[in-house]
Every structure is written in structure tokens, then in C-alpha cells.
């Protein structure tokens, strides 16, 4: 299933839904409205575990449906408990950044206040002259846990989504702490959906790419991840308990603006599309603050 959160014309409240193919079409889609299911949000469904998934599956044939083009998509989890980022987790990206391959995962936080959804504008702040893009594959924690063994780590994954880890490089690299340089409002587009783990047989073999106005600037595969999902879960949970709904964005491949000659910074009125096989496309357009 592909879980989404949306605003409909008849309701201003965020509503949980499941993205479905429109009957008789391979391209258009509609949304199953889960507002009558008893869960107030996608996060509540995730927190309910297998019971939430079973209830959703049983309800799909009978709940109302709404056309995708009639709603506004939000981030699948508009305010995740936490958004963890992983730095330098593709070998070629570490090389282009002139940084050593890390001996341990490089973990930082992006504030949940920076999260937005598909088609939401990315606001380029006046404070930075070096806004950058980062296509990323993210996973969503379903089953919470502390000190999770690597052998059972994948049991804690609810599903997967797309992230654009937008970064103000001049702010990010002015100190050793990356959090604020990556947490301006709108700097964490997520979505358009969370695809449940059962629909992604091998998360470590997914094509990932990023285009700006049709030009491909990043193109790689998650097989190039240095620290893969089980290792990340085992390492992070050895330090802090992971919570249902936590987002872990696994890092970006080579091709970011920082690693190019000359540097390639984001400009207003550019369309950025991140594509990951099995997950779809996350599209956002930049605007000046």
C-alpha cells in the first residue's frame, strides 16, 4: 500500500489515505479516504502496527474515494516524531565532497518543522547563497525498539519514502553541527507516499535520480549505500530508542551542487524531481523568500 496524507476541498483537516490506481487507467490515480477508519492520521496507523495495516486492507473496498487531482498532498507524516539524516553514505558522494569514508554512520537531525509534501514550494532563504539539493531514499520506522539486533532490524521497517535533503551549504558547513543548515522551513520535502515494506522486495537495489528542469544531476542505485538499513537501525538504536513514525533518510549519491565544478546552487523557479524505483516521484519547485 501507498499511504498518503491529504487535504480535500470539503475538509481542511489532514486526512489519511491510500493511493490507488484509478480503475481502467495505468496513469491516473485516486485516493481511498480513511477518515472513517478510526485512525486520525497515517502516524496512528503506523503506531497500531499489524492491526492498523489489517484494518486498512479490510476497509479499502468500502471507503469513499477521491480523485488525486482534487486534493492537496501533504507529507505522508506531516510532523514526524524525528527526521534522522545520514551523511556521506554513498561512496562516490564522499569522494566528491573530499571527505573520508566514515568509520561509523554520520547521523544528524532535520527539524520536523522543515517537512513539507509533494508539490509544495521549497523556499530559498535570503540568509543563504548556497542552497543545494540531495535526492535521498528514506525508510520509516514501524515497530519501535531499543538496542535492536542487526538480524531483526528489518522487522522494524514500516515502509519507504522519498526525501529531498535540501541544505544551505554555507550555513551547514560553518560549524561542525549540520542540523540548522538543513532545517530551514520547507527544507525537507517528503513523499508523495509511504510505500509499505511488502511492496519493496529489495530496498538495496533501487534506482535513484534527481532532475532540475529536466536535466539529470544525480543518478545512482541504493546498492551503493555504505551503511545499509539493518546496520543503520542497529547502530542508531544502540544509542537512542527508535519510535514509530521516525524517518531515516539514508544519504545522497554523487552529483550534488556542492561537488560540482563550478558549484551548482539552487535558483528560484526551478522544478526538482526526485525519482526512486517502486516509490514514484517527489516534485517541488523553488521560490525566493
Steps between C-alpha positions, in 0.01 A plus 500: 500500500597861446391714794446874450373796697282748314271800524171471314281787373236409760733476799790713618621225734787271395353164408664159468454315173636231271607585146342264247499458120186649351286218368564451128814715495868434557597862548229689685445431866242544771516495878313275739380732779575335837337768715225258612748232605549625854861613457559875492820482297745281314720517810223345709466217248875439519490505880221240495734253330354193322153583634507835320615343174233228520227753569613709202505200268151395608363853455638573152208348303237698692643843591428805282747594226607838373691593185867579558478822298223625730712500817817655637762252611690566820800310627380144580586581863471879524690519831710186543619431855857540369677526167848349506739569216801292409803680359759371253326167454576451129864435423513726193332784688766483771765522229339803330468670841873447566415322825620167634265202504363506856594224742149524649173633357489881501163579658340844525148631556272706279232685694147374436397863440694483170280220358270567203332284240489432127449811284557732795742785419855492636572847637858616442590716802661842468757391758671246271677538168570126467173304504555143381294194409540140619293211364454245777335165570335493843350231718229531763515325836189296578588288800677703769807358667819553698828314444355316201712207373611538141347159420147620579539865397286475186203388715489859625453659155145605415576629154694734275469851362692764302682793657672808362754596766523868403806659659635853542866408455644826632295466820548122527878509466560809712502275807546129571126470572292459185150511648402865451649531153265221393191610693377823345123495436417277198851342494366145544257407223369146562266279303285485309419177686637242740520170313464208740797265535320204341493685166879552489667158487856638499543855632872475428451477125294804404591756235509855635529817296444876514423741220473878496291637214549169320881482538623191685743600772496189720467139386593200712367190674447422868735203459778762537401583858794460738285436808184314405172498688570219753834654595344845542217370720735295716743791543243773566288289736810408700506867604138619493169309490338525159134603491216410268486763228866597518640577154857400416627655177791283391725753323548635152700372202755698302398796286401759760566866430778517759702233316480658156748724320378769493266463799138465401269671751122505488332803346140623522239350267671167440310171494673223694387139454639212705416158357550166676392173343198338671430824692416755228595866466527788746459835323559847642567846356731758654393853586691794644430605857 
